[in-house]
Amino acid sequence: MDRATSSKYFPTRQEAEANARLIAAAPDLLEALKEMLSVWEEDDPAYGAMHADKARAAIARAEGKV
């Protein structure tokens, strides 16, 4: 175990790098989700309705509205 980067309270180097990649990608992921939601609702309302609540909840969490 690399004591400089991992312990009971801190992530390992691999975990920290994975977290950093996810954080860096978050704005792109949020924009993609918004676009997908828009397409679902316009092109196939029935399909969109099945997934829209989850998508809206994820967007709200990402934007700090929940």
OpenMM code with the backbone's topology and positions (N, CA, C; nanometers):
from openmm import Vec3, app, unit

residues = "MET ASP ARG ALA THR SER SER LYS TYR PHE PRO THR ARG GLN GLU ALA GLU ALA ASN ALA ARG LEU ILE ALA ALA ALA PRO ASP LEU LEU GLU ALA LEU LYS GLU MET LEU SER VAL TRP GLU GLU ASP ASP PRO ALA TYR GLY ALA MET HIS ALA ASP LYS ALA ARG ALA ALA ILE ALA ARG ALA GLU GLY LYS VAL".split()
positions = [
    Vec3(0.0846, -0.1174, 0.0000),
    Vec3(0.0000, 0.0000, 0.0000),
    Vec3(0.0893, 0.1239, 0.0000),
    Vec3(0.0592, 0.2167, -0.0888),
    Vec3(0.1331, 0.3413, -0.0984),
    Vec3(0.0784, 0.4371, 0.0071),
    Vec3(0.1514, 0.4540, 0.1144),
    Vec3(0.1018, 0.5339, 0.2271),
    Vec3(0.0776, 0.6797, 0.1897),
    Vec3(0.1439, 0.7291, 0.0870),
    Vec3(0.1255, 0.8687, 0.0477),
    Vec3(-0.0093, 0.8917, -0.0193),
    Vec3(-0.0683, 0.7864, -0.0735),
    Vec3(-0.1925, 0.8060, -0.1482),
    Vec3(-0.3090, 0.7224, -0.1003),
    Vec3(-0.2883, 0.6340, -0.0059),
    Vec3(-0.4011, 0.5522, 0.0377),
    Vec3(-0.3925, 0.5232, 0.1867),
    Vec3(-0.5069, 0.5139, 0.2450),
    Vec3(-0.5193, 0.4768, 0.3853),
    Vec3(-0.6656, 0.4498, 0.4099),
    Vec3(-0.6993, 0.4350, 0.5340),
    Vec3(-0.8391, 0.4123, 0.5700),
    Vec3(-0.9261, 0.5308, 0.5283),
    Vec3(-0.8686, 0.6521, 0.5254),
    Vec3(-0.9470, 0.7737, 0.5035),
    Vec3(-0.9291, 0.8375, 0.3657),
    Vec3(-0.8329, 0.7928, 0.2887),
    Vec3(-0.8048, 0.8550, 0.1598),
    Vec3(-0.8097, 0.7506, 0.0488),
    Vec3(-0.8502, 0.7912, -0.0723),
    Vec3(-0.8553, 0.6955, -0.1828),
    Vec3(-0.7154, 0.6554, -0.2281),
    Vec3(-0.7082, 0.5403, -0.2905),
    Vec3(-0.5821, 0.4985, -0.3511),
    Vec3(-0.5544, 0.5894, -0.4706),
    Vec3(-0.4349, 0.5816, -0.5227),
    Vec3(-0.3999, 0.6605, -0.6413),
    Vec3(-0.4943, 0.6275, -0.7561),
    Vec3(-0.5235, 0.4993, -0.7765),
    Vec3(-0.6142, 0.4596, -0.8855),
    Vec3(-0.7533, 0.5167, -0.8644),
    Vec3(-0.8025, 0.5116, -0.7423),
    Vec3(-0.9349, 0.5674, -0.7132),
    Vec3(-0.9365, 0.7186, -0.7340),
    Vec3(-0.8314, 0.7853, -0.6904),
    Vec3(-0.8238, 0.9303, -0.7062),
    Vec3(-0.8196, 0.9687, -0.8541),
    Vec3(-0.7445, 0.8927, -0.9345),
    Vec3(-0.7379, 0.9207, -1.0778),
    Vec3(-0.8729, 0.8956, -1.1445),
    Vec3(-0.9400, 0.7885, -1.1049),
    Vec3(-1.0725, 0.7597, -1.1601),
    Vec3(-1.1714, 0.8695, -1.1212),
    Vec3(-1.1658, 0.9149, -0.9970),
    Vec3(-1.2527, 1.0238, -0.9524),
    Vec3(-1.2246, 1.1506, -1.0322),
    Vec3(-1.0979, 1.1798, -1.0553),
    Vec3(-1.0610, 1.2998, -1.1311),
    Vec3(-1.1134, 1.2926, -1.2743),
    Vec3(-1.1045, 1.1750, -1.3359),
    Vec3(-1.1567, 1.1594, -1.4727),
    Vec3(-1.3077, 1.1799, -1.4750),
    Vec3(-1.3769, 1.1253, -1.3782),
    Vec3(-1.5226, 1.1407, -1.3711),
    Vec3(-1.5607, 1.2868, -1.3491),
    Vec3(-1.4908, 1.3545, -1.2598),
    Vec3(-1.5181, 1.4957, -1.2343),
    Vec3(-1.4924, 1.5784, -1.3600),
    Vec3(-1.3838, 1.5492, -1.4291),
    Vec3(-1.3518, 1.6232, -1.5512),
    Vec3(-1.4564, 1.6005, -1.6599),
    Vec3(-1.5130, 1.4814, -1.6649),
    Vec3(-1.6120, 1.4483, -1.7670),
    Vec3(-1.7528, 1.4936, -1.7308),
    Vec3(-1.7756, 1.5311, -1.6062),
    Vec3(-1.9109, 1.5628, -1.5593),
    Vec3(-1.9835, 1.6670, -1.6442),
    Vec3(-1.9212, 1.7784, -1.6818),
    Vec3(-1.9947, 1.8751, -1.7643),
    Vec3(-2.0403, 1.8163, -1.8978),
    Vec3(-1.9547, 1.7366, -1.9605),
    Vec3(-1.9919, 1.6732, -2.0875),
    Vec3(-2.1030, 1.5702, -2.0675),
    Vec3(-2.0947, 1.4944, -1.9589),
    Vec3(-2.1986, 1.3959, -1.9295),
    Vec3(-2.3325, 1.4636, -1.9042),
    Vec3(-2.3312, 1.5743, -1.8313),
    Vec3(-2.4538, 1.6485, -1.8036),
    Vec3(-2.5150, 1.7009, -1.9334),
    Vec3(-2.4338, 1.7594, -2.0193),
    Vec3(-2.4841, 1.8119, -2.1467),
    Vec3(-2.5410, 1.7004, -2.2333),
    Vec3(-2.4733, 1.5861, -2.2376),
    Vec3(-2.5229, 1.4731, -2.3162),
    Vec3(-2.6571, 1.4237, -2.2624),
    Vec3(-2.6711, 1.4174, -2.1317),
    Vec3(-2.7963, 1.3729, -2.0714),
    Vec3(-2.9093, 1.4693, -2.1048),
    Vec3(-2.8808, 1.5987, -2.0984),
    Vec3(-2.9825, 1.6981, -2.1333),
    Vec3(-3.0269, 1.6818, -2.2789),
    Vec3(-2.9313, 1.6610, -2.3696),
    Vec3(-2.9637, 1.6424, -2.5111),
    Vec3(-3.0449, 1.5156, -2.5323),
    Vec3(-3.0061, 1.4078, -2.4652),
    Vec3(-3.0796, 1.2823, -2.4784),
    Vec3(-3.2229, 1.2984, -2.4298),
    Vec3(-3.2412, 1.3665, -2.3180),
    Vec3(-3.3746, 1.3887, -2.2638),
    Vec3(-3.4591, 1.4664, -2.3638),
    Vec3(-3.4019, 1.5661, -2.4227),
    Vec3(-3.4738, 1.6465, -2.5214),
    Vec3(-3.5173, 1.5611, -2.6400),
    Vec3(-3.4288, 1.4773, -2.6896),
    Vec3(-3.4611, 1.3908, -2.8036),
    Vec3(-3.5685, 1.2903, -2.7657),
    Vec3(-3.5550, 1.2286, -2.6495),
    Vec3(-3.6554, 1.1314, -2.6053),
    Vec3(-3.7936, 1.1945, -2.6023),
    Vec3(-3.8019, 1.3131, -2.5458),
    Vec3(-3.9318, 1.3773, -2.5296),
    Vec3(-3.9918, 1.4211, -2.6637),
    Vec3(-3.9084, 1.4611, -2.7565),
    Vec3(-3.9570, 1.5073, -2.8864),
    Vec3(-3.9877, 1.3918, -2.9815),
    Vec3(-3.8970, 1.2957, -2.9911),
    Vec3(-3.9081, 1.1898, -3.0908),
    Vec3(-3.9973, 1.0739, -3.0488),
    Vec3(-3.9965, 1.0390, -2.9229),
    Vec3(-4.0729, 0.9240, -2.8764),
    Vec3(-4.1201, 0.9498, -2.7334),
    Vec3(-4.2294, 1.0234, -2.7185),
    Vec3(-4.2751, 1.0592, -2.5839),
    Vec3(-4.2960, 0.9400, -2.4910),
    Vec3(-4.3406, 0.8271, -2.5439),
    Vec3(-4.3632, 0.7104, -2.4579),
    Vec3(-4.2313, 0.6591, -2.4020),
    Vec3(-4.1302, 0.6480, -2.4864),
    Vec3(-3.9994, 0.6026, -2.4406),
    Vec3(-3.9393, 0.7064, -2.3459),
    Vec3(-3.9516, 0.8328, -2.3841),
    Vec3(-3.8965, 0.9385, -2.3014),
    Vec3(-3.9582, 0.9410, -2.1633),
    Vec3(-4.0877, 0.9171, -2.1544),
    Vec3(-4.1565, 0.9197, -2.0258),
    Vec3(-4.1024, 0.8130, -1.9319),
    Vec3(-4.0612, 0.6997, -1.9872),
    Vec3(-4.0091, 0.5912, -1.9033),
    Vec3(-3.8793, 0.6321, -1.8339),
    Vec3(-3.8007, 0.7169, -1.8969),
    Vec3(-3.6680, 0.7497, -1.8457),
    Vec3(-3.6532, 0.8948, -1.8011),
    Vec3(-3.7508, 0.9753, -1.8315),
    Vec3(-3.7385, 1.1184, -1.8067),
    Vec3(-3.7212, 1.1520, -1.6588),
    Vec3(-3.7923, 1.0871, -1.5705),
    Vec3(-3.7811, 1.1188, -1.4275),
    Vec3(-3.6406, 1.0941, -1.3752),
    Vec3(-3.5811, 0.9827, -1.4153),
    Vec3(-3.4442, 0.9535, -1.3713),
    Vec3(-3.3470, 1.0556, -1.4280),
    Vec3(-3.3653, 1.0899, -1.5551),
    Vec3(-3.2768, 1.1872, -1.6185),
    Vec3(-3.2904, 1.3230, -1.5518),
    Vec3(-3.4123, 1.3663, -1.5272),
    Vec3(-3.4339, 1.4954, -1.4623),
    Vec3(-3.3746, 1.4975, -1.3202),
    Vec3(-3.3885, 1.3883, -1.2489),
    Vec3(-3.3324, 1.3804, -1.1138),
    Vec3(-3.1800, 1.3900, -1.1180),
    Vec3(-3.1179, 1.3231, -1.2126),
    Vec3(-2.9724, 1.3281, -1.2249),
    Vec3(-2.9264, 1.4688, -1.2620),
    Vec3(-2.9987, 1.5335, -1.3516),
    Vec3(-2.9652, 1.6704, -1.3908),
    Vec3(-2.9799, 1.7645, -1.2714),
    Vec3(-3.0867, 1.7497, -1.1955),
    Vec3(-3.1085, 1.8349, -1.0786),
    Vec3(-2.9960, 1.8170, -0.9760),
    Vec3(-2.9547, 1.6935, -0.9528),
    Vec3(-2.8452, 1.6685, -0.8588),
    Vec3(-2.7167, 1.7323, -0.9101),
    Vec3(-2.6900, 1.7165, -1.0397),
    Vec3(-2.5674, 1.7720, -1.0977),
    Vec3(-2.5643, 1.9239, -1.0921),
    Vec3(-2.6822, 1.9849, -1.1004),
    Vec3(-2.6892, 2.1307, -1.0972),
    Vec3(-2.7107, 2.1856, -0.9553),
    Vec3(-2.7117, 2.0971, -0.8563),
    Vec3(-2.7237, 2.1386, -0.7177),
    Vec3(-2.8631, 2.1848, -0.6793),
    Vec3(-2.9633, 2.1373, -0.7488),
    Vec3(-3.1012, 2.1786, -0.7209),
    Vec3(-3.1728, 2.0837, -0.6263),
    Vec3(-3.1060, 1.9803, -0.5830),
    Vec3(-3.1656, 1.8839, -0.4896),
    Vec3(-3.0751, 1.8688, -0.3701),
] * unit.nanometer
topology = app.Topology()
chain = topology.addChain("A")
for resn in residues:
    res = topology.addResidue(resn, chain)
    for name in ("N", "CA", "C"):
        topology.addAtom(name, app.Element.getBySymbol(name[0]), res)
